[in-house]
Amino acid sequence: MKTKFSRFAISLAVAGAFALVTTSLTGCSIFKKLQAAKVLIQTKMEYKDLTFDNVDVYDDVMELVNTGMDGFLPNPKAVMLVKDLSQNIINKSLGNANFDVYMNANNTTKDTLWINKLQIEIKFDTLVTVPLTLKDTIRLAPGDNDLHFNAAFPLDANVFKINEIKYYGIAGFIDVSLTEGGEPVSQDFEIKKDVQPEDVEKLQNLVRDRLFDLLVNKWLGKIIK
């Protein structure tokens, strides 16, 4: 004898099964999110080093210096630029000083985290704040993880105030998940690093000397010729 089910009973059965599956998936999702949060809490972000790479002067500024002696008379804008620089004056941004920031993320657990987003900025005391761009790394494996960032310090009037810097402040947030594309978990962090006066002076001289080599000395060399 066949048992007949009403459409209503079938609908209830389907709905119940769907709810059970949904609850299971949600529970699994929440567990992974909690586990990711636990791993993130046990991951310590530390500052390691900051090194300057090169000085990148804007094309129009380089062209002004390169062609400033081409005419019968020197280009007044080029003359003014070189004169101001020789007197430690910069009236507009001339380009960027590119640098690298190295950090370490120590994951003390046995789980790997996937980095969905990592947004960080470095503050040079109260002088200037610039964003950092992460290179390559997409996972935080158990143990130490080296993080390499690129950034650019603007070559403007603040170049001659670098000796006022007392600390580097690195702050931002990291968004991770236990699996690639999984439930995200975010955490804010902030790191401060005191710097020695001699390190700041070395940095200032590096940037300033490079600017003078590219612009002032190049211009003076053309005049001498």
Contacts in CASP RR format, 6 or more apart in sequence:
PFRMAT RR
TARGET T0000
AUTHOR 0000-0000-0000
METHOD contacts of the structure
MODEL  1
MKTKFSRFAISLAVAGAFALVTTSLTGCSIFKKLQAAKVLIQTKMEYKDL
TFDNVDVYDDVMELVNTGMDGFLPNPKAVMLVKDLSQNIINKSLGNANFD
VYMNANNTTKDTLWINKLQIEIKFDTLVTVPLTLKDTIRLAPGDNDLHFN
AAFPLDANVFKINEIKYYGIAGFIDVSLTEGGEPVSQDFEIKKDVQPEDV
EKLQNLVRDRLFDLLVNKWLGKIIK
5 13 0 8 1.000
29 183 0 8 1.000
30 183 0 8 1.000
32 177 0 8 1.000
32 178 0 8 1.000
32 179 0 8 1.000
32 182 0 8 1.000
32 183 0 8 1.000
33 177 0 8 1.000
33 178 0 8 1.000
33 183 0 8 1.000
33 184 0 8 1.000
33 185 0 8 1.000
35 111 0 8 1.000
35 178 0 8 1.000
36 113 0 8 1.000
36 176 0 8 1.000
36 177 0 8 1.000
36 178 0 8 1.000
36 183 0 8 1.000
36 184 0 8 1.000
36 185 0 8 1.000
37 185 0 8 1.000
38 109 0 8 1.000
39 107 0 8 1.000
39 109 0 8 1.000
39 111 0 8 1.000
39 113 0 8 1.000
39 140 0 8 1.000
39 176 0 8 1.000
39 178 0 8 1.000
40 113 0 8 1.000
40 174 0 8 1.000
40 176 0 8 1.000
40 185 0 8 1.000
40 187 0 8 1.000
41 187 0 8 1.000
42 107 0 8 1.000
42 108 0 8 1.000
42 109 0 8 1.000
43 105 0 8 1.000
43 106 0 8 1.000
43 107 0 8 1.000
43 108 0 8 1.000
43 109 0 8 1.000
43 113 0 8 1.000
43 140 0 8 1.000
44 105 0 8 1.000
44 106 0 8 1.000
44 108 0 8 1.000
45 103 0 8 1.000
45 104 0 8 1.000
45 105 0 8 1.000
45 174 0 8 1.000
45 189 0 8 1.000
45 191 0 8 1.000
46 103 0 8 1.000
46 104 0 8 1.000
46 105 0 8 1.000
46 106 0 8 1.000
46 191 0 8 1.000
47 101 0 8 1.000
47 103 0 8 1.000
47 168 0 8 1.000
47 170 0 8 1.000
47 191 0 8 1.000
47 193 0 8 1.000
48 102 0 8 1.000
48 103 0 8 1.000
48 104 0 8 1.000
48 146 0 8 1.000
49 101 0 8 1.000
49 102 0 8 1.000
50 99 0 8 1.000
50 100 0 8 1.000
50 101 0 8 1.000
50 102 0 8 1.000
50 122 0 8 1.000
50 168 0 8 1.000
51 99 0 8 1.000
51 100 0 8 1.000
51 102 0 8 1.000
52 97 0 8 1.000
52 98 0 8 1.000
52 99 0 8 1.000
52 100 0 8 1.000
52 153 0 8 1.000
52 203 0 8 1.000
52 206 0 8 1.000
52 207 0 8 1.000
53 98 0 8 1.000
53 99 0 8 1.000
53 100 0 8 1.000
54 97 0 8 1.000
54 98 0 8 1.000
54 210 0 8 1.000
55 95 0 8 1.000
55 96 0 8 1.000
55 97 0 8 1.000
55 98 0 8 1.000
55 155 0 8 1.000
55 207 0 8 1.000
55 210 0 8 1.000
55 211 0 8 1.000
55 214 0 8 1.000
56 95 0 8 1.000
56 96 0 8 1.000
56 97 0 8 1.000
56 98 0 8 1.000
56 152 0 8 1.000
57 94 0 8 1.000
57 95 0 8 1.000
57 155 0 8 1.000
57 211 0 8 1.000
57 214 0 8 1.000
57 215 0 8 1.000
58 93 0 8 1.000
58 94 0 8 1.000
58 95 0 8 1.000
61 81 0 8 1.000
61 94 0 8 1.000
61 95 0 8 1.000
61 215 0 8 1.000
62 214 0 8 1.000
64 75 0 8 1.000
64 77 0 8 1.000
64 78 0 8 1.000
64 81 0 8 1.000
65 78 0 8 1.000
65 81 0 8 1.000
65 82 0 8 1.000
65 214 0 8 1.000
65 215 0 8 1.000
65 218 0 8 1.000
65 219 0 8 1.000
66 218 0 8 1.000
67 75 0 8 1.000
67 78 0 8 1.000
68 74 0 8 1.000
68 75 0 8 1.000
68 78 0 8 1.000
68 219 0 8 1.000
68 222 0 8 1.000
69 75 0 8 1.000
69 78 0 8 1.000
69 219 0 8 1.000
69 222 0 8 1.000
69 223 0 8 1.000
78 219 0 8 1.000
81 215 0 8 1.000
82 215 0 8 1.000
82 216 0 8 1.000
82 219 0 8 1.000
82 220 0 8 1.000
84 90 0 8 1.000
84 91 0 8 1.000
85 211 0 8 1.000
85 212 0 8 1.000
85 215 0 8 1.000
85 216 0 8 1.000
86 216 0 8 1.000
88 160 0 8 1.000
89 157 0 8 1.000
90 155 0 8 1.000
90 156 0 8 1.000
90 157 0 8 1.000
90 159 0 8 1.000
90 160 0 8 1.000
91 157 0 8 1.000
92 156 0 8 1.000
93 154 0 8 1.000
93 155 0 8 1.000
93 156 0 8 1.000
94 155 0 8 1.000
94 156 0 8 1.000
94 211 0 8 1.000
94 215 0 8 1.000
95 154 0 8 1.000
95 155 0 8 1.000
96 152 0 8 1.000
96 153 0 8 1.000
96 154 0 8 1.000
96 155 0 8 1.000
97 152 0 8 1.000
97 153 0 8 1.000
97 154 0 8 1.000
97 155 0 8 1.000
97 159 0 8 1.000
97 207 0 8 1.000
97 210 0 8 1.000
98 150 0 8 1.000
98 151 0 8 1.000
98 152 0 8 1.000
98 153 0 8 1.000
99 150 0 8 1.000
99 151 0 8 1.000
99 152 0 8 1.000
99 153 0 8 1.000
100 148 0 8 1.000
100 149 0 8 1.000
100 150 0 8 1.000
100 151 0 8 1.000
101 122 0 8 1.000
101 132 0 8 1.000
101 148 0 8 1.000
101 149 0 8 1.000
101 150 0 8 1.000
101 151 0 8 1.000
101 170 0 8 1.000
102 146 0 8 1.000
102 147 0 8 1.000
102 148 0 8 1.000
102 149 0 8 1.000
103 146 0 8 1.000
103 147 0 8 1.000
103 149 0 8 1.000
103 170 0 8 1.000
103 191 0 8 1.000
104 144 0 8 1.000
104 145 0 8 1.000
104 146 0 8 1.000
104 147 0 8 1.000
105 140 0 8 1.000
105 144 0 8 1.000
105 145 0 8 1.000
105 147 0 8 1.000
106 143 0 8 1.000
106 144 0 8 1.000
106 145 0 8 1.000
107 113 0 8 1.000
107 140 0 8 1.000
107 141 0 8 1.000
107 142 0 8 1.000
107 143 0 8 1.000
107 145 0 8 1.000
108 142 0 8 1.000
108 143 0 8 1.000
109 142 0 8 1.000
110 142 0 8 1.000
111 142 0 8 1.000
111 178 0 8 1.000
112 139 0 8 1.000
112 140 0 8 1.000
112 141 0 8 1.000
112 142 0 8 1.000
113 139 0 8 1.000
113 140 0 8 1.000
113 176 0 8 1.000
113 177 0 8 1.000
113 178 0 8 1.000
114 138 0 8 1.000
114 139 0 8 1.000
114 140 0 8 1.000
114 176 0 8 1.000
114 177 0 8 1.000
114 178 0 8 1.000
114 179 0 8 1.000
114 180 0 8 1.000
114 181 0 8 1.000
114 182 0 8 1.000
115 134 0 8 1.000
115 137 0 8 1.000
115 138 0 8 1.000
115 139 0 8 1.000
115 140 0 8 1.000
115 174 0 8 1.000
115 175 0 8 1.000
115 176 0 8 1.000
116 175 0 8 1.000
116 176 0 8 1.000
116 177 0 8 1.000
116 181 0 8 1.000
116 184 0 8 1.000
117 173 0 8 1.000
117 174 0 8 1.000
117 175 0 8 1.000
118 134 0 8 1.000
118 147 0 8 1.000
118 173 0 8 1.000
118 174 0 8 1.000
118 175 0 8 1.000
119 131 0 8 1.000
119 172 0 8 1.000
119 173 0 8 1.000
120 131 0 8 1.000
120 132 0 8 1.000
120 134 0 8 1.000
120 149 0 8 1.000
120 170 0 8 1.000
120 171 0 8 1.000
120 172 0 8 1.000
121 129 0 8 1.000
121 130 0 8 1.000
121 131 0 8 1.000
121 132 0 8 1.000
121 170 0 8 1.000
121 171 0 8 1.000
121 172 0 8 1.000
122 129 0 8 1.000
122 130 0 8 1.000
122 132 0 8 1.000
122 151 0 8 1.000
122 168 0 8 1.000
122 169 0 8 1.000
122 170 0 8 1.000
123 129 0 8 1.000
123 168 0 8 1.000
123 169 0 8 1.000
123 170 0 8 1.000
123 171 0 8 1.000
124 130 0 8 1.000
124 153 0 8 1.000
124 162 0 8 1.000
124 165 0 8 1.000
124 168 0 8 1.000
124 169 0 8 1.000
125 164 0 8 1.000
125 165 0 8 1.000
125 166 0 8 1.000
125 167 0 8 1.000
125 168 0 8 1.000
127 158 0 8 1.000
127 161 0 8 1.000
127 162 0 8 1.000
127 164 0 8 1.000
127 165 0 8 1.000
128 153 0 8 1.000
128 154 0 8 1.000
128 158 0 8 1.000
130 151 0 8 1.000
130 152 0 8 1.000
130 153 0 8 1.000
130 154 0 8 1.000
131 151 0 8 1.000
132 149 0 8 1.000
132 150 0 8 1.000
132 151 0 8 1.000
132 170 0 8 1.000
133 149 0 8 1.000
133 150 0 8 1.000
133 151 0 8 1.000
134 147 0 8 1.000
134 148 0 8 1.000
134 149 0 8 1.000
135 148 0 8 1.000
135 149 0 8 1.000
135 150 0 8 1.000
136 148 0 8 1.000
137 145 0 8 1.000
137 146 0 8 1.000
137 147 0 8 1.000
137 148 0 8 1.000
139 145 0 8 1.000
140 176 0 8 1.000
153 207 0 8 1.000
155 207 0 8 1.000
155 211 0 8 1.000
159 204 0 8 1.000
159 207 0 8 1.000
159 208 0 8 1.000
159 211 0 8 1.000
160 204 0 8 1.000
160 208 0 8 1.000
162 200 0 8 1.000
162 203 0 8 1.000
162 204 0 8 1.000
162 207 0 8 1.000
163 197 0 8 1.000
163 200 0 8 1.000
163 201 0 8 1.000
163 204 0 8 1.000
165 195 0 8 1.000
165 200 0 8 1.000
165 203 0 8 1.000
166 194 0 8 1.000
166 195 0 8 1.000
167 192 0 8 1.000
167 193 0 8 1.000
167 194 0 8 1.000
167 195 0 8 1.000
168 192 0 8 1.000
168 193 0 8 1.000
168 195 0 8 1.000
169 190 0 8 1.000
169 191 0 8 1.000
169 192 0 8 1.000
169 193 0 8 1.000
170 190 0 8 1.000
170 191 0 8 1.000
170 192 0 8 1.000
170 193 0 8 1.000
171 188 0 8 1.000
171 189 0 8 1.000
171 190 0 8 1.000
171 191 0 8 1.000
172 188 0 8 1.000
172 189 0 8 1.000
172 190 0 8 1.000
173 186 0 8 1.000
173 187 0 8 1.000
173 188 0 8 1.000
173 189 0 8 1.000
174 186 0 8 1.000
174 187 0 8 1.000
174 189 0 8 1.000
175 184 0 8 1.000
175 185 0 8 1.000
175 186 0 8 1.000
176 184 0 8 1.000
176 185 0 8 1.000
176 186 0 8 1.000
177 183 0 8 1.000
177 184 0 8 1.000
177 185 0 8 1.000
END
